[in-house]
Amino acid sequence: MNIFIAQIIGIIAILVWSYSVHRKEQYEILWYQAIANLFYTIQYIILNVIAAAAMNFSSVVRCYLFYKKGKNKEDISNFWLVFFIAVVLTLGFLTYQNYLSLIPIIITLFYTVSSFVRNTKWFRIIFILAAIVWIFYNLKVKAYICVVGNILEIASGTMALVKYKE
């Protein structure tokens, strides 16, 4: 039953994430990704995949903070980049279980750096590449619906790159 509930929550996360990459402004993308990451956090908690849950939760906080700064046209200082990298590495150390738990840690580091860069094209490219790696991970941790979502993320991200002629 828990796997079924996790898959339903994963569907919600996928829909929100796929919608996010079609927003024009980076801060809008970050708002919807904060919401999607919250659903992913819940999904991975239900699946008892603590490293992925921790990484997604750190992404909720990062996306929300960067969304607020972007919306207010504030620069994001290097402090926040270093801070979130340190958070990801600390959470990664605390939740490490095996080689598989390194995947969400590495992906989250890439997301963190890409959200700091003010180039929406590279932001979307990182999402596409991360979705490819997430496919492998999600198969291993039985987040099956997320595999479909990862494929949709790849297609959606590619369509957004074309749409905005990036």
Backbone torsions as a table, in degrees:
resi	resn	phi	psi	omega
1	MET	NA	-40.6	179.7
2	ASN	-62.1	-38.0	179.4
3	ILE	-63.4	-39.7	178.4
4	PHE	-62.3	-46.8	179.2
5	ILE	-62.4	-41.3	178.8
6	ALA	-61.2	-38.9	-180.0
7	GLN	-66.8	-39.2	178.3
8	ILE	-63.3	-44.9	177.8
9	ILE	-63.7	-37.5	176.4
10	GLY	-61.4	-37.8	178.3
11	ILE	-62.2	-43.6	179.1
12	ILE	-61.7	-45.2	179.2
13	ALA	-60.2	-42.4	-179.5
14	ILE	-62.4	-45.3	-179.4
15	LEU	-61.6	-44.4	179.7
16	VAL	-66.6	-43.4	-179.7
17	TRP	-62.9	-44.8	-179.5
18	SER	-62.4	-38.2	176.9
19	TYR	-65.4	-36.3	-174.7
20	SER	-58.7	-41.9	-174.7
21	VAL	-71.3	-9.1	177.6
22	HIS	-94.1	0.9	174.2
23	ARG	-77.4	143.7	-175.6
24	LYS	-75.5	-43.9	-176.0
25	GLU	-88.8	141.7	-178.1
26	GLN	-61.6	-38.2	-179.0
27	TYR	-65.4	-31.4	175.9
28	GLU	-68.3	-40.8	176.5
29	ILE	-57.0	-45.6	-177.4
30	LEU	-64.2	-35.9	178.6
31	TRP	-60.7	-50.3	-178.4
32	TYR	-69.6	-30.2	177.3
33	GLN	-72.8	-29.1	173.8
34	ALA	-61.9	-43.3	179.0
35	ILE	-65.6	-46.9	179.7
36	ALA	-60.1	-43.5	179.9
37	ASN	-64.0	-30.8	175.8
38	LEU	-64.3	-43.4	177.3
39	PHE	-66.4	-39.8	176.7
40	TYR	-62.3	-39.6	177.7
41	THR	-57.1	-48.6	-179.9
42	ILE	-61.9	-43.4	179.9
43	GLN	-59.5	-47.5	-177.4
44	TYR	-70.0	-29.7	174.1
45	ILE	-63.4	-46.1	179.4
46	ILE	-60.7	-37.4	179.7
47	LEU	-81.2	-1.4	-179.9
48	ASN	60.6	41.1	177.2
49	VAL	-111.5	85.8	-167.9
50	ILE	-67.3	-40.5	-179.5
51	ALA	-60.0	-45.6	180.0
52	ALA	-66.8	-39.5	178.1
53	ALA	-61.7	-44.1	-179.4
54	ALA	-64.2	-42.5	-179.8
55	MET	-65.5	-41.8	179.2
56	ASN	-66.6	-37.3	178.0
57	PHE	-65.6	-41.2	177.2
58	SER	-62.5	-32.5	177.8
59	SER	-69.8	-34.1	175.9
60	VAL	-58.1	-50.0	-177.3
61	VAL	-64.4	-46.8	-179.5
62	ARG	-61.4	-49.2	-178.2
63	CYS	-60.9	-41.4	-179.2
64	TYR	-65.3	-46.1	179.6
65	LEU	-61.6	-47.0	-179.0
66	PHE	-67.8	-32.2	174.5
67	TYR	-61.3	-49.5	-179.1
68	LYS	-60.6	-43.0	179.9
69	LYS	-65.7	-43.5	-180.0
70	GLY	-65.5	-41.9	-179.9
71	LYS	-62.6	-37.2	179.7
72	ASN	-87.9	7.2	179.6
73	LYS	59.0	31.2	177.5
74	GLU	-91.1	145.4	173.9
75	ASP	-72.7	147.4	175.8
76	ILE	-97.8	114.7	-175.5
77	SER	-70.8	158.5	177.4
78	ASN	-59.3	-25.5	178.2
79	PHE	-54.7	-44.7	-176.5
80	TRP	-67.8	-35.8	176.3
81	LEU	-62.5	-50.3	179.9
82	VAL	-62.9	-41.4	-180.0
83	PHE	-59.2	-50.1	-177.0
84	PHE	-71.5	-31.3	173.2
85	ILE	-63.5	-43.1	178.4
86	ALA	-63.7	-40.1	178.1
87	VAL	-61.9	-47.2	-179.2
88	VAL	-61.6	-45.3	-179.6
89	LEU	-65.6	-39.4	178.3
90	THR	-65.5	-49.2	178.0
91	LEU	-61.6	-38.3	177.6
92	GLY	-61.3	-43.7	178.0
93	PHE	-62.6	-43.2	-177.1
94	LEU	-71.3	-27.8	-175.7
95	THR	-106.8	2.9	-178.1
96	TYR	-59.0	129.9	176.8
97	GLN	-121.0	-42.1	-179.7
98	ASN	-163.4	-177.2	-177.8
99	TYR	-55.1	-32.5	-178.5
100	LEU	-63.3	-33.7	-179.4
101	SER	-71.8	-10.6	175.1
102	LEU	-72.4	-26.3	-176.5
103	ILE	-60.6	-54.1	179.3
104	PRO	-64.6	-28.4	178.3
105	ILE	-66.0	-48.7	-179.5
106	ILE	-64.6	-43.5	179.3
107	ILE	-61.7	-42.2	-179.5
108	THR	-65.3	-34.9	175.0
109	LEU	-62.3	-42.9	177.7
110	PHE	-64.4	-43.4	176.8
111	TYR	-59.2	-42.7	-178.1
112	THR	-61.0	-48.5	-179.8
113	VAL	-66.0	-41.2	-178.1
114	SER	-66.7	-32.5	179.1
115	SER	-75.3	-16.8	176.5
116	PHE	-80.4	-31.6	-179.5
117	VAL	-76.3	135.6	-176.8
118	ARG	-91.5	33.8	178.7
119	ASN	-116.7	105.3	-175.2
120	THR	-63.3	-30.3	178.3
121	LYS	-60.7	-49.7	-179.0
122	TRP	-68.9	-32.0	175.2
123	PHE	-57.5	-48.2	-179.8
124	ARG	-69.3	-38.8	179.3
125	ILE	-61.9	-42.0	177.2
126	ILE	-60.8	-40.8	178.4
127	PHE	-60.2	-43.2	-178.8
128	ILE	-63.9	-47.8	179.8
129	LEU	-63.5	-40.6	178.8
130	ALA	-63.8	-39.4	179.5
131	ALA	-60.3	-36.0	178.5
132	ILE	-62.9	-44.4	-179.9
133	VAL	-70.4	-37.6	178.6
134	TRP	-59.6	-31.3	179.8
135	ILE	-55.4	-50.5	179.3
136	PHE	-58.7	-49.0	-177.6
137	TYR	-61.6	-48.2	-176.4
138	ASN	-64.7	-32.0	173.6
139	LEU	-64.0	-42.2	-177.8
140	LYS	-67.2	-35.0	-176.0
141	VAL	-99.3	9.8	175.9
142	LYS	67.1	30.2	173.4
143	ALA	-94.4	63.2	-168.8
144	TYR	-59.9	-42.1	-178.5
145	ILE	-63.5	-27.9	178.7
146	CYS	-68.2	-25.7	175.8
147	VAL	-63.1	-45.2	175.9
148	VAL	-60.6	-43.4	178.3
149	GLY	-61.5	-39.5	178.4
150	ASN	-62.8	-39.2	176.8
151	ILE	-64.1	-41.5	176.4
152	LEU	-64.1	-38.5	177.7
153	GLU	-61.8	-41.1	178.5
154	ILE	-62.8	-47.3	179.7
155	ALA	-65.2	-45.1	-178.0
156	SER	-64.5	-44.1	178.2
157	GLY	-62.8	-40.7	178.1
158	THR	-64.8	-42.7	178.1
159	MET	-62.3	-39.2	178.7
160	ALA	-65.4	-38.7	177.0
161	LEU	-60.9	-42.8	179.0
162	VAL	-69.0	-45.1	-177.8
163	LYS	-56.6	-44.2	-179.0
164	TYR	-94.9	12.1	176.6
165	LYS	47.6	49.6	-179.2
166	GLU	-95.7	NA	NA
